[in-house]
Amino acid sequence: MVQEQLPLRFFGRRKGKGLTPSRQKLLDNLLPKVLMTKEKAPDISKAFGVPVKKIWLEVGFGGGEHLAEMALQNQHIGILGAEPFVNGVASLLAHLNGSHRYPRANMELEETRVDNVRIWPDDIRLLFPLFPDNVFQRIFVLYPDPWPKARHAERRFINAENLPELYRLLSDDGELVIATDVIGYAEWVKEQIKAFGKFKSVHKNQHKPPPDWVSTRYEQKGIQAGRCPNYFIFCKKNQKSA
């Protein structure tokens, strides 16, 4: 008898303060055009509106600043962003649309962009079983919720349950990029990676950002508050770094 899989438990907010009419309009009109679906996951390379040479994944993109800028700078790469927080989804859409800078009635991508972003407005773990092996050349987990209380540690995204899936989904020459400005979470990352045993670090200076790093308002706010960012880049052991 096949054992029925238990539903995933999600921790965290789904929605914050009320959206402005313009942000709600983006959700209603632009999101359907860039929406990732379960049906597209098995052949994700065809999910984008332009041909892409590589595919990146950002887990929990927050306000979307990093993802939007990386997509603009790398228009030959398809980027999938996952974020269950609806206000964050609306913020990313505003960045893709250009309305984060100036009002726009047009519910399309900004003219400087190509259609290389797809959004999954839910828990990325729901798509994990549907993706093929080695599909992502870079996976970003940037400033995840640290769940600082000891009794909540099991809720952290970098854990023994998710690391095997991240390993499976990462290409053999790919990079897993993690950033946090919480000391306890930085130590947790190193402990979890060591315990998993199949990743190796390829970034020597933990406090120096990668060469193509895109800083965000959240990161700058943390630095101004005296928090020190920690940057990790891991690749698969016995494989070349990207």
C-alpha positions as a Python dict, from the first residue, in 0.01 Angstrom:
ca = {
    (1, 'M'): (0, 0, 0),
    (2, 'V'): (136, 345, -94),
    (3, 'Q'): (161, 571, 207),
    (4, 'E'): (-20, 901, 158),
    (5, 'Q'): (214, 1200, 173),
    (6, 'L'): (131, 1446, 447),
    (7, 'P'): (63, 1807, 338),
    (8, 'L'): (348, 2054, 379),
    (9, 'R'): (334, 2283, 679),
    (10, 'F'): (395, 2648, 593),
    (11, 'F'): (514, 2897, 854),
    (12, 'G'): (506, 3271, 801),
    (13, 'R'): (279, 3546, 675),
    (14, 'R'): (83, 3522, 354),
    (15, 'K'): (-29, 3885, 351),
    (16, 'G'): (64, 4208, 526),
    (17, 'K'): (-91, 4553, 508),
    (18, 'G'): (-355, 4623, 248),
    (19, 'L'): (-234, 4669, -108),
    (20, 'T'): (-271, 4995, -295),
    (21, 'P'): (-511, 4988, -591),
    (22, 'S'): (-216, 5000, -834),
    (23, 'R'): (-44, 4701, -669),
    (24, 'Q'): (-370, 4505, -667),
    (25, 'K'): (-411, 4586, -1036),
    (26, 'L'): (-64, 4435, -1100),
    (27, 'L'): (-168, 4116, -921),
    (28, 'D'): (-487, 4097, -1126),
    (29, 'N'): (-340, 4180, -1465),
    (30, 'L'): (38, 4127, -1479),
    (31, 'L'): (81, 3826, -1251),
    (32, 'P'): (-121, 3590, -1477),
    (33, 'K'): (121, 3671, -1762),
    (34, 'V'): (432, 3572, -1562),
    (35, 'L'): (278, 3304, -1343),
    (36, 'M'): (456, 2973, -1292),
    (37, 'T'): (228, 2671, -1275),
    (38, 'K'): (265, 2308, -1175),
    (39, 'E'): (197, 2207, -1535),
    (40, 'K'): (502, 2401, -1656),
    (41, 'A'): (743, 2272, -1389),
    (42, 'P'): (851, 1944, -1556),
    (43, 'D'): (973, 2134, -1864),
    (44, 'I'): (1050, 2468, -1705),
    (45, 'S'): (1290, 2576, -1980),
    (46, 'K'): (983, 2634, -2197),
    (47, 'A'): (796, 2832, -1932),
    (48, 'F'): (953, 3167, -2022),
    (49, 'G'): (848, 3407, -2293),
    (50, 'V'): (1197, 3415, -2446),
    (51, 'P'): (1456, 3141, -2513),
    (52, 'V'): (1684, 3099, -2210),
    (53, 'K'): (2030, 2943, -2184),
    (54, 'K'): (2019, 2880, -1808),
    (55, 'I'): (1762, 2883, -1530),
    (56, 'W'): (1804, 3032, -1184),
    (57, 'L'): (1579, 3000, -879),
    (58, 'E'): (1534, 3252, -599),
    (59, 'V'): (1358, 3112, -293),
    (60, 'G'): (1173, 3377, -93),
    (61, 'F'): (1251, 3688, -300),
    (62, 'G'): (1106, 3932, -47),
    (63, 'G'): (1046, 4267, -217),
    (64, 'G'): (1193, 4137, -542),
    (65, 'E'): (1471, 4396, -582),
    (66, 'H'): (1748, 4138, -623),
    (67, 'L'): (1553, 3919, -862),
    (68, 'A'): (1436, 4208, -1077),
    (69, 'E'): (1785, 4350, -1118),
    (70, 'M'): (1945, 4012, -1188),
    (71, 'A'): (1682, 3944, -1453),
    (72, 'L'): (1751, 4282, -1614),
    (73, 'Q'): (2127, 4222, -1617),
    (74, 'N'): (2098, 3863, -1744),
    (75, 'Q'): (1831, 3862, -2012),
    (76, 'H'): (1948, 3529, -2155),
    (77, 'I'): (1870, 3358, -1823),
    (78, 'G'): (1528, 3252, -1700),
    (79, 'I'): (1467, 3326, -1334),
    (80, 'L'): (1197, 3161, -1126),
    (81, 'G'): (1109, 3343, -807),
    (82, 'A'): (905, 3188, -527),
    (83, 'E'): (740, 3399, -257),
    (84, 'P'): (422, 3316, -60),
    (85, 'F'): (394, 3672, 80),
    (86, 'V'): (150, 3848, -150),
    (87, 'N'): (286, 4196, -72),
    (88, 'G'): (629, 4077, -186),
    (89, 'V'): (482, 3940, -508),
    (90, 'A'): (315, 4275, -575),
    (91, 'S'): (645, 4452, -508),
    (92, 'L'): (832, 4235, -759),
    (93, 'L'): (564, 4297, -1019),
    (94, 'A'): (605, 4671, -965),
    (95, 'H'): (980, 4636, -1026),
    (96, 'L'): (921, 4435, -1344),
    (97, 'N'): (662, 4687, -1459),
    (98, 'G'): (862, 4996, -1363),
    (99, 'S'): (581, 5134, -1150),
    (100, 'H'): (798, 5118, -836),
    (101, 'R'): (962, 5435, -975),
    (102, 'Y'): (677, 5613, -1152),
    (103, 'P'): (303, 5555, -1204),
    (104, 'R'): (213, 5346, -1508),
    (105, 'A'): (-125, 5257, -1648),
    (106, 'N'): (34, 4991, -1871),
    (107, 'M'): (12, 4647, -1711),
    (108, 'E'): (305, 4508, -1912),
    (109, 'L'): (675, 4456, -1847),
    (110, 'E'): (888, 4769, -1862),
    (111, 'E'): (1023, 4835, -2212),
    (112, 'T'): (1385, 4760, -2109),
    (113, 'R'): (1294, 4405, -2002),
    (114, 'V'): (1241, 4072, -2172),
    (115, 'D'): (999, 3805, -2054),
    (116, 'N'): (1255, 3602, -1854),
    (117, 'V'): (1090, 3597, -1509),
    (118, 'R'): (831, 3356, -1375),
    (119, 'I'): (669, 3385, -1033),
    (120, 'W'): (542, 3108, -807),
    (121, 'P'): (335, 3288, -539),
    (122, 'D'): (344, 2998, -295),
    (123, 'D'): (574, 2759, -108),
    (124, 'I'): (847, 2644, -350),
    (125, 'R'): (850, 2298, -191),
    (126, 'L'): (519, 2228, -367),
    (127, 'L'): (707, 2233, -698),
    (128, 'F'): (1017, 2042, -588),
    (129, 'P'): (886, 1696, -686),
    (130, 'L'): (789, 1822, -1031),
    (131, 'F'): (1124, 1967, -1136),
    (132, 'P'): (1377, 1752, -1326),
    (133, 'D'): (1722, 1684, -1181),
    (134, 'N'): (2005, 1937, -1228),
    (135, 'V'): (1770, 2202, -1366),
    (136, 'F'): (1896, 2518, -1190),
    (137, 'Q'): (2241, 2669, -1246),
    (138, 'R'): (2204, 2900, -947),
    (139, 'I'): (1975, 2878, -645),
    (140, 'F'): (1948, 3184, -421),
    (141, 'V'): (1826, 3171, -60),
    (142, 'L'): (1879, 3529, 53),
    (143, 'Y'): (1803, 3653, 402),
    (144, 'P'): (1553, 3380, 488),
    (145, 'D'): (1346, 3409, 805),
    (146, 'P'): (1593, 3303, 1077),
    (147, 'W'): (1325, 3174, 1316),
    (148, 'P'): (1555, 3271, 1607),
    (149, 'K'): (1374, 3087, 1885),
    (150, 'A'): (1517, 2741, 1954),
    (151, 'R'): (1175, 2576, 1937),
    (152, 'H'): (1126, 2720, 1586),
    (153, 'A'): (1460, 2605, 1440),
    (154, 'E'): (1289, 2325, 1245),
    (155, 'R'): (1111, 2593, 1040),
    (156, 'R'): (1436, 2722, 885),
    (157, 'F'): (1452, 2663, 512),
    (158, 'I'): (1812, 2543, 511),
    (159, 'N'): (1762, 2212, 686),
    (160, 'A'): (1810, 1837, 655),
    (161, 'E'): (1482, 1800, 467),
    (162, 'N'): (1539, 2064, 198),
    (163, 'L'): (1911, 2026, 132),
    (164, 'P'): (1877, 1692, -53),
    (165, 'E'): (1622, 1852, -287),
    (166, 'L'): (1838, 2159, -343),
    (167, 'Y'): (2127, 1924, -423),
    (168, 'R'): (1916, 1727, -671),
    (169, 'L'): (1787, 2037, -845),
    (170, 'L'): (2123, 2214, -870),
    (171, 'S'): (2323, 2152, -1187),
    (172, 'D'): (2657, 1975, -1154),
    (173, 'D'): (2840, 2303, -1221),
    (174, 'G'): (2586, 2516, -1031),
    (175, 'E'): (2595, 2734, -722),
    (176, 'L'): (2381, 2746, -409),
    (177, 'V'): (2400, 3106, -283),
    (178, 'I'): (2289, 3185, 73),
    (179, 'A'): (2300, 3518, 255),
    (180, 'T'): (2203, 3617, 609),
    (181, 'D'): (2287, 3893, 855),
    (182, 'V'): (2188, 3685, 1157),
    (183, 'I'): (2494, 3529, 1326),
    (184, 'G'): (2299, 3233, 1460),
    (185, 'Y'): (2161, 3153, 1116),
    (186, 'A'): (2505, 3179, 956),
    (187, 'E'): (2635, 2920, 1202),
    (188, 'W'): (2327, 2707, 1138),
    (189, 'V'): (2396, 2713, 763),
    (190, 'K'): (2751, 2589, 814),
    (191, 'E'): (2634, 2317, 1051),
    (192, 'Q'): (2360, 2195, 817),
    (193, 'I'): (2587, 2196, 511),
    (194, 'K'): (2855, 2004, 699),
    (195, 'A'): (2604, 1748, 827),
    (196, 'F'): (2461, 1697, 477),
    (197, 'G'): (2810, 1640, 345),
    (198, 'K'): (2755, 1678, -31),
    (199, 'F'): (2827, 2049, -79),
    (200, 'K'): (3159, 2232, -62),
    (201, 'S'): (3223, 2602, -10),
    (202, 'V'): (3366, 2794, -306),
    (203, 'H'): (3353, 3142, -150),
    (204, 'K'): (3653, 3217, 69),
    (205, 'N'): (3550, 3545, 234),
    (206, 'Q'): (3224, 3496, 422),
    (207, 'H'): (3174, 3871, 465),
    (208, 'K'): (3249, 3972, 105),
    (209, 'P'): (2961, 3967, -145),
    (210, 'P'): (2995, 3776, -474),
    (211, 'P'): (3123, 3980, -775),
    (212, 'D'): (2778, 4030, -931),
    (213, 'W'): (2600, 4093, -604),
    (214, 'V'): (2285, 4309, -602),
    (215, 'S'): (2229, 4465, -263),
    (216, 'T'): (1876, 4543, -146),
    (217, 'R'): (1714, 4795, 85),
    (218, 'Y'): (1674, 4520, 342),
    (219, 'E'): (2045, 4443, 335),
    (220, 'Q'): (2144, 4810, 354),
    (221, 'K'): (1904, 4865, 642),
    (222, 'G'): (2070, 4578, 829),
    (223, 'I'): (2417, 4719, 767),
    (224, 'Q'): (2307, 5060, 895),
    (225, 'A'): (2171, 4886, 1205),
    (226, 'G'): (2512, 4727, 1264),
    (227, 'R'): (2441, 4378, 1131),
    (228, 'C'): (2711, 4214, 923),
    (229, 'P'): (2607, 4022, 610),
    (230, 'N'): (2732, 3667, 562),
    (231, 'Y'): (2761, 3529, 209),
    (232, 'F'): (2793, 3160, 127),
    (233, 'I'): (2839, 2994, -210),
    (234, 'F'): (2833, 2616, -230),
    (235, 'C'): (2869, 2374, -519),
    (236, 'K'): (2844, 2000, -539),
    (237, 'K'): (3145, 1809, -417),
    (238, 'N'): (3363, 1651, -684),
    (239, 'Q'): (3222, 1895, -939),
    (240, 'K'): (3362, 2214, -1090),
    (241, 'S'): (3236, 2541, -948),
    (242, 'A'): (3024, 2758, -1179),
}
